Amino acid sequence: MGRKNMKIVALILNFPWSLLGSFYGLILLPMSIKIDKTELVIIVKVKRLWLNEIFLGRKVRGFTLGNMVLLSGMAESNTYGHEIVHIEQFTKAPLLFPLFYLIESMKNGYWANKYEKEAYQRTNSSA
């Protein structure tokens, strides 16, 4: 199966997560909404990702759920690339990736989470 076909299958299988991400984006009062047709992603820019900030106890630049990328007002130029890595991780494990991510975070914490390490490494970014 080609990369484009994998993305389409993942888009369909991750629809419940994407739908949840779209509701979250709406709650945060979007400043703008764009579509990245190449990556099959909807990008929602918001002022703050306040729910993530409450949970993590720190400012958050971006968040991915399904094929929804939410970028806060403090997002940097490499934040979108970092979130695209998470989209690719969703593509490799449709439906289940959030559970894998959560287990990894509970076991190792955010900074030692292998999915975050991969995203930071591939985008040469730091928090």
N, C-alpha and C positions, 0 to 999 in steps of 0.2 A: 504494500500500500504506500503510495507517495505521500510526501510531507503535507501537501494541500489536502488530500483526502483524510489524512490523520487529523488535521486541524478541524475539518468539517465534522467528522465523527465525534471528536472531543467537544466541539461546540454544542452538538446535540446532547451528548451524555452529560455535559456540565451545565445544561440549561437550568436545572433547579438552583445551582450555586450562583449562576449568573443572575437569575431572577432575584435571589436574595440580595446580591450585590447591588442590583438596580434599585431595590427598595431602600437599602441603606444609603445609597447615593442621593436618592430623593429626600430622605429625612435630613440629610446634611445641607440641603438647599444648594443645588449645583450652580456654579458660576458659569460653567460652559460644559457642553457635551459634544464630543467628536467621535468619529468612527475611523478606525485604522483598518481598512479593507485588506491590507496585506497580511496583517496578523489576526484578522477576524476578532477585533477587540473594540469595545466601547470604552472611551476614556471620559471620565467625569472629573472635572476640576471643582474642588470645594475649598472653602476657607480653612477648615480644620477637620481632621478625622478624630473628633472628640471621643467617640466610644473606644477607639483603639488606644487613645491617649490615657483614658481612665484605666483600661485593662493593663496597659504596659507601664503606666506611670512616667511616660516621657512623650515628647513631641514626635509625631509620625509624619513622614513625607509621602508615603504611598501605601496602598493596600490593594490586593488582588483577590477577587472572589469569582470563580468561574472565568468567564471572558470579559469581566468588568474590571477596569483599572481605575481606582480612585486616587487622585493626586491632590495633596493638600497645597495650600498657598506657600508652604515652605519647601516644596519639591524643588530639587536641583536638576540640572540638565541630564544627569545620569540616572535619575530616579525612574523614569519611564523604562529605560533599558533593564534596570533591576527588576521591575515588575513584569516585563516581558519574559524574563527567565522563569518567573513563577507561572506565567501562562504556559510556557513550555512544560513545566513540571506538571501542571494540571493536565496537559495533553497526554503525557506519558501514563498518568494514572487517573483517567476520568472517573468522576464520582467520588473516588476514595482519597484524592490528594489532601483535602482539608483534614481528614482524620489522621493521615500519615504525618502531616505538618504539626498538628496539635500534639500527637504522641511524642514526636521528636522534640517539640518545645518543652513539654512537661518533663521529659526525661533529661534533656541536656540544657534547657534554657534557650533564650533567643539567640545569643551570640554563638553558642556551640551547635545550634540547629544546622544540620547538614544542608538543608534547603536554602537557608539564609547564607551560609558560607559559600555555596555555589553561586548564588545570585551576586553577592558582593565581589567574589573572585572574578566572575565572568564580566562584570561591568567595571572592575577596578575602582569600586566605590567604597566609601566608609560611612558609617552612620553619623 
